[in-house]
Amino acid sequence: MYVVALMCLGLTACDDTTDTLGDSLTHTADRFTLIPDTFGVVTRSMTVDSVLATNIYPYVGHVKDTETGSYVTSSFTSQLGVTAGLVESRPKEDSLRCEIDENGNYIATGCRIGMYINSYVGDSLNTLKVTLHELAKPLEEGVNYYSNYDIADKGYLRKDGNELKVAKSFTYEGLTPETSSSAVTYKAVEFDLNELGEYVDRNGNKFRNYGSYLLNMLYKHPEYFSSSYNFIHNVCPGFYFEQTNGIGNMGEIVFVSLFADFQAISGDTLTNMMARFSGTEEVMQTTFINHDKKRMEELAADMSCTYLKSPSGLFTEMELPVEKIKNGHENDTISSAKIVIPRYNYETGEALFAAPTSVLMLPKDSLYSFFEKRNVPDSKMSFLASYSSTYNTYTFNNIADLVNKLWQIKKSGKGSEDWNKVVLLPVTVATNSSTTSTSTTITNVTNEMGLKSTKLVRGTSFEARDGKDAQGNPVAASPVKISVLYNKFRE
């Protein structure tokens, strides 16, 4: 009887769903009507006083922007990290073959710091002068330093009379290529630190030179070299590379490396040894910018176009017609919302800088918090577009999630006056390629600190469809549009 009852129960359950069987076999798309529509978008240029200074690559140089006639100056700081296993792999102290100074300290045979250049903009024959300053204290993790921050005024440069400071003049054409530890060749600017002579640390201890200071700290306080944090806070806070003279070049620095040379017995052989400390994106690097703010404001007032200009210059603000998009479609689903932004070509010789490769769109209200939180684009509230040289455009293929979220913010009554505004800005993108597939993952997005500039076609109105304003007056269709596709449920 138990088995029979169970069978009856099963039959009853199946019978309850037979009235929906036809619907389940009907293609889901047949239940909806697809409705396309197009709306105008309003855009304008906006000035940017500063951006978060932490970036993937720092920059140094001084150039004249031929588009604006103004000058842009970049300088940067770099901390230095400790190579894993440095303490364990150092020669035993009794194998060192170094001279001893009058204070009983080992004397290093050499010390230099190299600034390795990834690329540059400008004339390779122009002479630049960069001055290297020792930092008095570290720029701390967790603190948001912006590109207009004055580190000298804030006491970050050591100025007690014993500070390490050295200048170097160079041309990019005259630099010697050097091979890095990753077997990639870069041109490098080298600062010889030992040639400065005696070095006095912040505790008043004297060493024959800076390399000797590093060598003695490595053997007297190996705990300071157990991590980059300990090294930065106890041995070397980092350096400031200041552009101090020359014009016509801006260099992108791929990394900075510090070397201390000494000798030790390896087996039965006297061997030249080297301790290396590198500044990369794993430790803090910050770029500080100085440009003509008045000229930026004049460009922002240009009504013929909008601008994207870096570093820390001009962004494009975009007002999305969210209410118009949702009007009459409150219960429909927005499945697609696409924006194509055309770019103006420059006349030959008009602009020195290339167009941004990557452009980020994000809500205006999160313009600063996005970078402070180290976010990456999620294709829901923030989106990336790449420059297409084929079409001379930047395309955001589907921002439907953003439109829907902004509408929810509007309905909640908790939005700011900028609730429906987004900002387009140049960014630098770091990716990590998968070893098991062709996919790549975005690992880091920072404000573009390189010299990039472009003019975008300006969006002029919301009335892209009917060509009339709210009072029924004729209005030219906006050249920047958002194309929307609705899914409307069939009655």
C-alpha positions in Angstrom: 0.0 0.0 0.0 2.9 2.4 0.7 4.3 1.9 -2.7 0.9 2.5 -4.4 0.4 5.6 -2.4 3.8 6.9 -3.4 3.1 6.2 -7.1 -0.2 8.1 -6.9 1.5 11.0 -5.3 4.0 11.1 -8.1 1.3 11.0 -10.7 -0.6 13.8 -9.0 2.5 16.0 -8.9 3.1 15.5 -12.6 -0.5 16.3 -13.4 -0.4 19.6 -11.6 2.2 21.0 -14.0 0.7 19.9 -17.3 -1.1 23.2 -17.8 2.3 25.0 -18.0 4.0 22.4 -20.2 3.3 24.4 -23.4 4.8 27.5 -21.9 7.9 25.7 -20.9 8.4 24.5 -24.4 7.8 28.0 -25.9 11.0 30.0 -26.5 11.5 32.6 -23.9 12.1 35.3 -26.4 8.6 34.9 -27.8 7.2 36.3 -24.6 8.9 39.7 -25.2 8.9 42.5 -27.7 12.2 44.2 -28.4 11.9 48.0 -28.7 14.9 50.1 -29.9 15.2 53.8 -29.1 17.8 56.5 -29.2 18.4 59.5 -26.9 20.8 62.4 -27.0 23.5 62.8 -24.4 24.9 66.1 -23.0 28.6 66.4 -22.4 31.0 69.0 -21.3 34.7 69.4 -20.3 35.6 69.6 -16.6 38.8 70.6 -15.0 40.6 68.4 -12.4 42.7 70.0 -9.7 44.5 66.7 -8.9 44.2 63.0 -9.1 45.5 60.2 -6.8 49.2 60.2 -7.2 49.8 56.5 -6.8 50.2 54.9 -10.2 51.6 52.0 -12.1 54.4 54.0 -13.8 55.8 57.3 -12.5 56.9 60.1 -14.8 59.6 62.7 -14.8 60.2 65.6 -17.2 59.1 69.1 -18.4 57.4 69.7 -21.7 55.4 72.4 -23.5 51.9 71.3 -24.6 51.7 72.6 -28.2 47.9 72.5 -28.0 47.6 74.8 -25.1 50.9 76.6 -25.0 51.2 75.7 -21.3 53.9 73.7 -19.6 53.6 70.3 -17.7 56.2 69.2 -15.1 56.3 65.8 -13.5 58.4 64.6 -10.6 58.0 61.4 -8.6 58.9 59.5 -5.4 59.8 55.8 -5.2 60.3 53.5 -2.3 62.5 50.5 -2.6 61.6 46.9 -1.9 63.7 44.0 -0.5 64.3 40.9 -2.6 62.9 37.8 -1.0 65.6 35.8 0.7 68.2 38.6 0.7 69.2 38.0 4.3 69.5 34.2 3.9 71.5 34.5 0.6 74.0 37.1 1.8 77.6 35.9 2.2 78.6 34.9 5.7 80.2 37.8 7.5 83.5 36.1 8.0 83.8 35.7 4.2 83.6 39.5 3.6 86.7 41.1 2.2 85.9 44.8 2.7 88.1 47.5 4.0 87.3 48.8 7.5 86.9 52.5 8.2 88.0 54.4 11.4 84.6 53.7 13.0 84.9 49.9 12.5 82.4 49.8 9.6 82.7 47.9 6.4 83.4 50.0 3.3 81.3 49.2 0.2 83.1 49.3 -3.2 80.2 51.1 -5.0 76.6 52.3 -4.7 74.3 53.6 -7.4 70.7 54.1 -8.1 69.3 53.6 -11.6 66.1 55.2 -13.1 65.0 52.9 -15.9 63.0 54.4 -18.7 60.2 52.6 -20.4 59.4 55.3 -23.0 59.5 59.0 -23.5 57.7 61.9 -25.3 59.7 64.7 -26.9 63.0 65.3 -28.5 65.7 62.8 -27.5 68.4 65.4 -27.9 67.0 67.9 -25.4 68.9 68.0 -22.1 67.0 67.4 -18.8 68.3 67.7 -15.3 66.9 65.5 -12.5 67.8 66.0 -8.8 67.7 63.0 -6.5 66.6 63.8 -2.9 66.7 61.4 0.1 63.3 61.2 1.9 63.3 62.0 5.6 60.3 59.7 6.2 58.2 57.2 4.2 55.1 58.1 2.4 52.8 55.8 4.3 50.5 53.1 2.9 46.8 53.8 3.5 47.3 57.5 3.0 45.9 59.1 -0.2 48.5 61.4 -1.7 47.3 63.5 -4.6 49.2 64.8 -7.6 49.3 68.4 -6.3 50.8 67.3 -2.9 53.8 69.3 -1.9 56.1 66.8 -0.2 58.8 69.4 0.4 56.4 71.7 2.3 55.1 68.7 4.2 58.5 67.8 5.5 59.1 64.6 3.6 62.6 65.7 2.2 65.5 65.3 4.6 67.0 68.7 5.3 69.3 68.3 8.3 72.5 69.2 6.6 73.5 65.6 6.1 70.9 64.7 3.5 71.9 62.7 0.4 71.3 64.9 -2.7 72.7 64.6 -6.2 71.8 66.0 -9.7 72.2 64.4 -13.1 71.9 66.0 -16.5 71.2 63.8 -19.5 69.7 63.4 -23.0 67.7 60.3 -23.9 69.8 59.9 -27.0 73.0 59.8 -24.8 71.8 57.2 -22.3 73.3 53.7 -22.3 70.9 50.7 -22.6 71.1 48.4 -19.6 69.6 44.9 -19.2 67.3 44.4 -16.2 67.0 41.3 -14.1 64.1 40.2 -16.3 66.4 40.3 -19.4 64.6 43.3 -20.8 66.8 46.2 -22.0 65.9 49.8 -20.9 67.8 53.0 -21.1 68.9 54.1 -17.6 69.8 57.3 -15.8 72.3 56.4 -13.1 73.2 58.4 -10.0 76.5 57.5 -8.3 75.8 57.8 -4.5 79.2 56.8 -3.3 80.9 59.8 -5.1 79.1 62.1 -2.6 81.5 60.9 0.1 80.7 60.5 3.8 77.2 59.7 4.7 75.6 60.4 8.1 72.4 58.6 8.9 69.5 60.0 10.8 71.0 58.8 14.1 74.2 60.6 13.5 76.3 57.5 12.7 79.0 58.1 10.1 79.9 55.9 7.1 82.4 56.3 4.4 79.5 56.5 1.8 75.9 55.5 1.3 76.7 52.1 0.0 78.7 51.4 3.2 75.7 52.5 5.2 73.5 49.9 3.5 76.1 47.1 3.8 76.7 47.7 7.5 72.9 47.8 8.2 72.5 44.5 6.3 74.9 42.8 8.7 74.2 44.6 11.9 70.4 44.7 11.6 69.3 41.8 9.3 65.8 42.1 10.8 65.5 45.4 9.0 65.8 43.6 5.7 63.3 40.8 6.4 60.5 42.7 4.6 60.1 45.8 2.4 58.1 47.4 5.2 60.9 47.0 7.7 63.5 48.2 5.1 61.5 51.3 4.3 60.8 52.3 7.9 64.3 51.5 9.3 66.8 51.9 6.6 65.7 53.7 3.4 62.4 55.7 3.3 62.8 56.2 -0.5 63.9 59.0 -2.9 62.3 61.9 -4.6 63.3 62.4 -8.3 62.7 66.1 -9.0 62.7 67.6 -12.5 64.9 70.7 -11.9 66.0 72.0 -15.3 65.6 71.5 -19.1 62.5 71.2 -21.3 61.2 69.0 -24.1 61.0 65.5 -22.7 58.8 63.5 -20.4 59.9 60.0 -19.5 57.9 57.0 -18.2 59.9 55.2 -15.6 59.3 51.4 -15.5 61.2 50.9 -12.2 64.0 52.3 -10.0 66.8 50.1 -8.6 69.4 50.7 -5.9 72.7 48.7 -5.9 75.3 48.3 -3.1 78.6 46.6 -4.3 81.1 44.8 -2.0 83.5 41.9 -2.1 83.5 38.5 -0.5 85.1 35.1 -0.8 83.1 32.6 -2.7 84.7 29.2 -2.5 88.4 30.1 -3.0 87.7 33.1 -5.2 87.4 36.8 -4.4 84.0 37.7 -5.9 82.3 41.0 -6.5 78.9 40.9 -4.8 75.8 43.1 -5.0 72.8 43.8 -2.9 69.8 45.1 -5.0 66.7 47.0 -3.9 64.0 47.8 -6.5 61.1 50.2 -6.7 58.2 48.8 -8.6 54.4 49.1 -8.3 54.5 46.6 -5.3 55.9 49.5 -3.2 54.6 53.0 -3.2 55.4 55.2 -6.2 53.8 58.6 -6.6 53.9 61.2 -9.4 53.4 64.9 -8.7 52.2 67.2 -11.4 52.5 71.0 -12.0 50.6 72.5 -14.9 48.8 75.7 -15.9 45.4 75.5 -14.2 44.2 78.8 -15.8 44.8 77.4 -19.3 42.9 74.2 -18.4 39.9 76.3 -17.4 40.0 78.1 -20.7 40.0 74.8 -22.6 37.1 73.6 -20.5 35.0 76.6 -21.6 35.5 75.6 -25.3 31.9 74.7 -26.4 33.0 73.2 -29.7 34.2 69.9 -28.2 35.1 68.2 -24.9 38.6 67.2 -23.8 40.4 64.2 -22.3 43.8 65.5 -21.2 46.3 63.9 -18.8 48.1 64.1 -16.5 45.5 65.7 -14.1 44.1 68.1 -16.6 40.7 67.7 -18.2 38.0 65.0 -18.1 34.6 64.8 -19.9 31.4 64.9 -17.9 28.4 63.2 -19.4 24.8 63.6 -18.3 22.8 60.5 -19.0 19.0 61.0 -19.9 17.9 58.4 -17.4 14.5 59.8 -16.8 13.7 60.0 -20.6 15.0 56.5 -21.1 12.7 55.2 -18.3 9.7 57.3 -19.2 6.9 55.0 -20.4 9.2 52.0 -19.8 9.1 51.8 -16.0 8.2 48.1 -16.1 10.3 47.1 -19.1 13.8 45.7 -18.9 16.7 47.6 -20.5 18.8 44.9 -22.0 21.3 47.1 -23.9 22.5 50.7 -23.7 25.3 51.6 -26.0 27.3 54.9 -26.4 29.7 55.7 -29.2 31.8 58.8 -28.7 33.6 60.1 -31.9 37.0 61.8 -31.6 38.2 64.7 -33.6 41.5 64.3 -35.5 44.2 66.8 -34.9 45.8 68.7 -37.7 49.4 67.7 -38.4 51.7 69.2 -35.8 48.8 70.6 -33.7 49.2 68.2 -30.8 52.3 66.6 -29.3 50.4 64.0 -27.2 48.8 60.8 -28.3 45.1 60.0 -27.7 44.4 58.0 -24.5 44.5 54.2 -25.1 42.0 53.4 -22.3 39.1 55.5 -21.0 37.1 54.8 -17.9 33.5 55.7 -17.3 32.2 55.9 -13.7 29.6 57.9 -11.7 30.8 61.4 -10.9 30.0 60.8 -7.3 32.7 58.0 -7.2 35.3 59.9 -9.2 37.8 59.8 -6.3 36.6 56.9 -4.1 37.0 54.5 -7.0 40.8 55.0 -7.1 41.1 55.4 -3.3 39.5 52.0 -2.8 41.7 50.5 -5.5 38.7 49.3 -7.5 38.7 47.8 -11.0 35.9 48.2 -13.6 33.0 45.8 -12.8 30.9 46.5 -16.0 28.0 47.4 -13.7 28.9 50.8 -12.3 32.2 51.4 -14.0 33.2 50.6 -17.6 36.3 50.6 -19.8 36.6 51.6 -23.4 39.6 51.3 -25.7 40.4 53.7 -28.5 39.5 52.3 -31.9 41.9 53.7 -34.6 39.7 52.1 -37.2 36.6 54.1 -36.3 38.3 56.9 -34.4 35.9 56.4 -31.5 35.5 55.2 -27.9 32.6 52.8 -27.5 30.9 51.7 -24.3 29.0 48.7 -25.6 26.5 48.1 -22.8 25.9 50.4 -19.7 22.4 49.1 -19.1 23.2 48.1 -15.5 24.4 51.6 -14.8 21.3 53.2 -16.3 19.1 50.9 -14.1 21.1 51.6 -11.0 21.0 55.4 -11.5 17.2 55.1 -11.9 16.9 53.3 -8.6 19.0 56.0 -7.0 16.7 58.6 -8.4 13.6 56.8 -7.1 15.1 56.4 -3.7 15.5 60.2 -3.2 19.0 59.6 -1.8 21.0 60.7 -4.9 23.0 63.9 -5.1 22.5 66.6 -7.7 25.0 64.7 -9.9 23.0 61.4 -9.6 22.8 61.0 -13.4 26.2 62.3 -14.3 29.2 60.1 -15.2 32.8 61.1 -16.0 35.1 59.9 -18.7 38.8 59.9 -17.9 42.1 58.5 -19.2 43.5 55.6 -17.2 46.4 53.1 -17.2 45.3 49.5 -17.0 47.4 46.6 -15.7 46.3 43.0 -16.7 47.3 39.5 -15.8 47.1 36.9 -18.6 45.9 33.4 -17.8 48.4 30.5 -18.4 45.5 28.1 -19.1 43.3 30.2 -21.4 43.4 33.3 -23.7 41.6 35.4 -21.1 43.2 38.3 -19.3 42.2 39.8 -15.9 42.4 43.5 -15.0 44.5 43.7 -11.9 44.9 47.5 -11.4 43.5 50.7 -12.9 45.1 54.1 -12.1 44.8 57.6 -13.3 46.8 58.1 -16.5 49.9 60.1 -15.6 51.4 60.1 -19.0 51.0 62.8 -21.6 47.7 62.1 -23.4 45.2 64.4 -25.1 42.2 64.2 -27.4 39.2 66.2 -28.4 35.8 64.4 -28.3 32.6 65.4 -30.2 30.4 67.3 -27.8 27.0 66.0 -26.9 24.6 69.0 -27.0 21.1 67.9 -26.0 18.8 65.1 -24.9 16.5 65.5 -27.9 18.1 63.1 -30.3 14.9 61.4 -31.4 12.2 64.1 -32.0 14.4 67.1 -32.5 12.3 69.2 -30.1 12.9 70.6 -26.6 10.4 70.4 -23.7 8.5 73.5 -25.1 8.3 72.0 -28.5 10.9 74.2 -30.1 13.2 72.7 -32.8 16.5 71.5 -31.4 19.3 69.9 -33.4 19.9 66.3 -32.6 22.8 65.6 -30.3 25.8 64.1 -32.1 26.4 61.9 -29.1 23.7 59.4 -28.5 22.8 56.5 -26.3 21.1 53.6 -28.2 18.7 51.6 -25.9 17.1 48.2 -26.4 14.1 47.4 -24.2 12.6 44.0 -23.5 8.8 44.6 -23.1 6.7 41.7 -21.8 3.9 40.8 -24.1 0.3 41.0 -22.7 
